[in-house]
Amino acid sequence: MTLYEYYMIYPDGEKQEIGGPISIGAFLDINGNELPQRLPTNKMIAYQVQSKRTIENRGIVQIIYTVEQLDSEELLDYV
């Protein structure tokens, strides 16, 4: 039996478990939930997935996503 665990690493190095797999380039809210490609506003905290790393141990596969915080100027392109 293999267990899959999914984590996101914030820019400050903090690690948080998330519910499932996400794709590179996806937008996430502060809790790791995926946001739509068309955002309701640019005045929100949003992260973009920059990289993915997989660590396999005995019976556990950890998939780790590194995210970058986007500022309001960058989010204007997605409103």
C-alpha positions as CSV (number, residue, x, y, z in Angstrom):
1,M,0.0,0.0,0.0
2,T,1.3,3.4,-0.9
3,L,0.3,6.7,0.8
4,Y,0.4,9.9,-1.2
5,E,0.9,13.2,0.7
6,Y,0.8,16.6,-0.9
7,Y,2.5,19.8,0.5
8,M,3.0,23.3,-0.5
9,I,6.1,25.3,0.5
10,Y,5.4,29.1,1.0
11,P,8.1,31.6,0.0
12,D,9.0,32.0,3.7
13,G,9.8,28.3,3.9
14,E,6.6,27.2,5.9
15,K,5.2,23.8,4.8
16,Q,1.5,23.1,4.7
17,E,-0.3,19.9,3.7
18,I,-2.9,20.3,0.9
19,G,-5.7,18.0,-0.3
20,G,-4.4,16.7,-3.6
21,P,-2.4,17.2,-6.7
22,I,-2.1,20.5,-8.5
23,S,-0.5,21.5,-11.7
24,I,2.5,23.7,-12.3
25,G,1.4,27.3,-13.0
26,A,-1.9,27.0,-11.1
27,F,-3.0,29.8,-8.8
28,L,-3.7,28.9,-5.1
29,D,-5.3,30.8,-2.3
30,I,-3.6,31.0,1.1
31,N,-5.0,27.6,2.1
32,G,-3.8,25.8,-0.9
33,N,-7.1,25.7,-2.7
34,E,-6.9,26.2,-6.5
35,L,-8.2,29.5,-7.8
36,P,-9.9,30.0,-11.2
37,Q,-7.8,31.4,-14.1
38,R,-10.0,34.5,-14.1
39,L,-9.7,36.0,-10.6
40,P,-12.5,38.1,-9.1
41,T,-10.1,40.9,-8.0
42,N,-6.4,41.6,-7.8
43,K,-6.7,42.6,-4.1
44,M,-6.2,39.1,-2.8
45,I,-3.4,36.9,-1.5
46,A,-2.6,34.5,-4.3
47,Y,0.3,32.1,-5.0
48,Q,1.5,30.5,-8.2
49,V,3.0,27.0,-8.3
50,Q,6.6,27.3,-9.5
51,S,8.0,23.8,-9.1
52,K,7.2,20.2,-8.1
53,R,9.4,17.7,-6.3
54,T,8.7,14.1,-5.4
55,I,10.2,12.3,-2.4
56,E,9.6,8.5,-2.2
57,N,10.1,6.7,1.1
58,R,9.0,3.2,2.2
59,G,5.2,3.3,1.5
60,I,4.9,7.1,1.4
61,V,5.2,9.4,-1.6
62,Q,5.5,13.1,-0.7
63,I,4.8,15.5,-3.5
64,I,6.0,19.0,-2.7
65,Y,5.0,22.1,-4.6
66,T,7.0,25.4,-4.2
67,V,4.9,28.5,-4.6
68,E,5.6,32.2,-5.2
69,Q,3.4,35.0,-4.0
70,L,2.0,37.3,-6.7
71,D,1.5,41.0,-6.0
72,S,-1.5,43.0,-7.1
73,E,0.3,44.3,-10.2
74,E,0.9,40.8,-11.4
75,L,-2.6,39.7,-10.6
76,L,-4.1,42.5,-12.9
77,D,-3.3,40.3,-15.9
78,Y,-5.7,37.6,-14.5
79,V,-8.7,39.7,-13.5
